[in-house]
Amino acid sequence: MTGPGDARATLPRLHRLVTQQHFRTVYQRGRRATGQWLTVVVLPQPVAHGPRLGVSVSKDHGGAVRRNKLKRLLREAFRLERHGLAADLDLVLIPRQRAENFPLAELRAELVQLVPRALQAKGGGRGRKHS
């Protein structure tokens, strides 16, 4: 059962990328930045609806329990930092392959660093050359 404080600690549907088409658009037209813990794909949107999040965790990260824990950590990092992000962004977070556990504080700090770096990156989408 959930308590009264739990409703505030959720990520509303309005702030999530929901459909496969949303993810595809961000992957194809977005800009990427990679850090020690994760890769961020960012796509500015013409309409400010608040930043929206998508999370992509491959099976390379292990079983369902580990993948779901990673997804929860990434959503929480976004939820805690979304107030500082531009309102007109769609972003997808992709954790890097790591053997150790992902610390929430590191994920939050890296998210804040990577979003502006991705926005400044040249080009967009897959197939571009990295310099």
N, C-alpha and C positions, 0 to 999 in steps of 0.2 A: 504494500500500500504506500502511496506517496503522501508526503506531508505538504502543508501549505507553502513552504519555502521552495519546494522542488520545481514548481511551475516557472519560477524566475530563472532557474538554472538550466533551462532547455534552450535548444536552438530552433526557433520557429521555422516552419516550412518556408515562409517568405524569405528567409536568409540561407536557403539551401538550393543547390543545383539539383534538380529532381530527375529530369528526363535524360535519356541517352543523347538526345539532340543538344541539350545544354552543354554536356560534357564535350561532345564532338566539336561544337563551335569554339569553346575555350581552347581545346587542344589545337585546332586548326589555325585559329587567328590570334591566339594569345602569345604572350612573351614569357620566356622562362628565365629563372635564376636558380642556381643550385648552391646549397650550403653543405655543412657537415652532416646535418640530420635529415634534411628534406629538400625536395624540389618544389618550387612554386610556379604555377602557370597562371598568369594574370591577363585578363581581358577587360579593358575599360568599356563601359556601356554608355550609350547616349542618354539614358534615363536613370536618374539617381533613385534607386529603390532600396538602398542599403547594400552593403557588401554581401554577396552570396557565396557560399562555400560548397565545394565538392571535394570528396576524399576518395583517393584511389589507392588501395592496398592490394598488391598482387599476392598470389599464393606462394611466391618465393619467400615471403616473410614467415611462413610456417602455417600451423594449423589455424582453425577458425577462432579459437580462444585468443591466440596472440594477435591475429589480424583484427578482431573486434576490439581488443584492448587498444591497439594502435589507432584505430578509427576514433574511439572515444577520446583518446589523448589529443589527437589532432583537432577534433571538433571543440574540445574544451579550450585548447590554445587559441583557436579562432574566436570563440565566444568571449574569452577574456580580453582579447586585443581588438575586437572589431570596432570598438568606439574610436580607435585611433586610425582606422583605415578609411580611405575615401569611400563615399557612399555609392559611387558609380562603378564598382568593380565586381567582376565575377572571378573567382579563383579556385584552382584545384590544387590540393596539397598531396604530394606523393612522397612517402617516407623512403629514405635511402636504406639500402641493405646494411643492417648492423646486427652484430651478435648480442650486444648488451641492450639493456632496457633503455627506452627513450624517456629522458627526464622532461617533465612538463615545463619547467623554467627555461631549459635550453630551447625547446620547441617554440615557446612564446617569443623569446629574444630573437631567434633566427627568423621567425615569421615577420617580425617587425623590420628586420634588416633586409630580407629578400624581396618583399613587395616593391619598395621603391627601386631596388636594383633591377628587378624584372621590367618595371615600367620604363626604365631608361635604356633597356637592351634594344639593340637594333633588330629590325625584321620581326618575324613572328611565325609561329607554326613550326611544323616539322620540316626537316630537310635543309635547314639553313646551316651555314658553316659557322662554327664558333671560333673566334679569334683569340 
